[in-house]
Amino acid sequence: MKDPAAVSWGRILRCGISLGAYSFTVAYEFLIRILGGKPKGSCVILNYHSIPIEERVKFARQLDIVVRRATPIAIDMETMPAPGVRSVGITFDDGFENFMSQAFPELERRNIPSTVFVILDALGNEFGTPDLLERVMSPEQLRAIPEKLVTFGSHTLTHPFLPSLQEQDAFKELLESRVQLEKMLNRRVVLFSFPFGGFTEALVKLCHQAGYDRVFTTLPYLAFANAKEFAVGRIRVDTTDWPLEFRLKIAGAYRWLPWAFAFKKRLLNSRIAASALGSRHKESAGQRVPHSLIRKSASDLTA
């Protein structure tokens, strides 16, 4: 598992390119204002996972930056961002227990809405790789969170890599997780996020058939290009992000990354790249994302 705090040339390069993209956007918006116009509104959806107790202060500082530089919104909004307004939505994948103990108090203090995407079978258990297992909230803890500021969405039953499943198995993960979560919480569940960021056009259609109003990817596009947008992009953020890095992310400056991903994919799929990479490419192509990272508790195993 990659360490989000690690410094690499790739991370520095991405930050540098994003700084250039941000500078271009600032210049463009300045020109529009000079000509008497008003720039379009923009929205970025942030994607957090775990907020450990030792990172709570950094998380709080990031929230202060969000409040100063943007307008926090609920991600089930049905209106376009207002002209000239930068909006930010905040989401958490996996439903870790430290959301309740560390993240929510800071969000509540600033009156910031958020959405938590829950893995049904992980509730009350541990989730993660063997070297980084974390406790997931229980159903009782979910129900104890005030409904006013927190929306819950589905993150499937078992957190599989959905593109690797048969269609009927993928649909089961989508539909049953929504239905069970609605019964558990006694409230509508209409939002979904893709585990591992894995999705296809066919899976997006299945999500619509499963009753979702909106689904979220991990591609850092600007969100809500139109009010009824169904598949919405998000940018991964961590409490270990550099201050400049975080500011660029909430400004939407990393929105060039999907095109870089697409170019890299085309390059790796080309005959020239396959020949140059040789057997190493074949090995990487054969790798599979784990089906599930859930670690059942002893009581569940003996039940």
Rosetta blueprint (number, residue, H / E / L):
1 M L
2 K L
3 D L
4 P L
5 A L
6 A L
7 V L
8 S L
9 W H
10 G H
11 R H
12 I H
13 L H
14 R H
15 C H
16 G H
17 I H
18 S H
19 L H
20 G H
21 A H
22 Y H
23 S H
24 F H
25 T H
26 V H
27 A H
28 Y H
29 E H
30 F H
31 L H
32 I H
33 R H
34 I H
35 L L
36 G L
37 G L
38 K L
39 P L
40 K L
41 G L
42 S E
43 C E
44 V E
45 I E
46 L E
47 N E
48 Y E
49 H L
50 S L
51 I L
52 P L
53 I H
54 E H
55 E H
56 R H
57 V H
58 K H
59 F H
60 A H
61 R H
62 Q H
63 L H
64 D H
65 I H
66 V H
67 V H
68 R H
69 R H
70 A L
71 T E
72 P E
73 I E
74 A L
75 I L
76 D L
77 M L
78 E L
79 T L
80 M L
81 P L
82 A L
83 P L
84 G L
85 V L
86 R E
87 S E
88 V E
89 G E
90 I E
91 T E
92 F E
93 D E
94 D E
95 G L
96 F E
97 E H
98 N H
99 F H
100 M H
101 S H
102 Q H
103 A H
104 F H
105 P H
106 E H
107 L H
108 E H
109 R H
110 R L
111 N L
112 I L
113 P L
114 S E
115 T E
116 V E
117 F E
118 V E
119 I L
120 L H
121 D H
122 A H
123 L L
124 G L
125 N L
126 E E
127 F E
128 G L
129 T L
130 P L
131 D L
132 L L
133 L L
134 E E
135 R E
136 V E
137 M L
138 S L
139 P H
140 E H
141 Q H
142 L H
143 R H
144 A H
145 I L
146 P L
147 E L
148 K L
149 L L
150 V E
151 T E
152 F E
153 G E
154 S E
155 H L
156 T L
157 L L
158 T L
159 H L
160 P L
161 F L
162 L H
163 P H
164 S H
165 L L
166 Q L
167 E H
168 Q H
169 D H
170 A H
171 F H
172 K H
173 E H
174 L H
175 L H
176 E H
177 S H
178 R H
179 V H
180 Q H
181 L H
182 E H
183 K H
184 M H
185 L H
186 N L
187 R L
188 R L
189 V L
190 V L
191 L E
192 F E
193 S E
194 F L
195 P H
196 F H
197 G H
198 G L
199 F L
200 T L
201 E H
202 A H
203 L H
204 V H
205 K H
206 L H
207 C H
208 H H
209 Q H
210 A L
211 G L
212 Y L
213 D L
214 R E
215 V E
216 F E
217 T L
218 T L
219 L L
220 P L
221 Y L
222 L L
223 A L
224 F L
225 A L
226 N L
227 A L
228 K L
229 E L
230 F L
231 A E
232 V E
233 G L
234 R L
235 I E
236 R E
237 V L
238 D L
239 T L
240 T L
241 D L
242 W L
243 P H
244 L H
245 E H
246 F H
247 R H
248 L H
249 K H
250 I H
251 A L
252 G L
253 A L
254 Y L
255 R L
256 W L
257 L H
258 P H
259 W H
260 A H
261 F H
262 A H
263 F H
264 K H
265 K H
266 R H
267 L H
268 L H
269 N H
270 S L
271 R H
272 I H
273 A H
274 A H
275 S H
276 A H
277 L H
278 G L
279 S H
280 R H
281 H H
282 K H
283 E H
284 S H
285 A H
286 G L
287 Q L
288 R L
289 V L
290 P L
291 H L
292 S L
293 L L
294 I E
295 R E
296 K L
297 S L
298 A H
299 S H
300 D H
301 L H
302 T H
303 A L
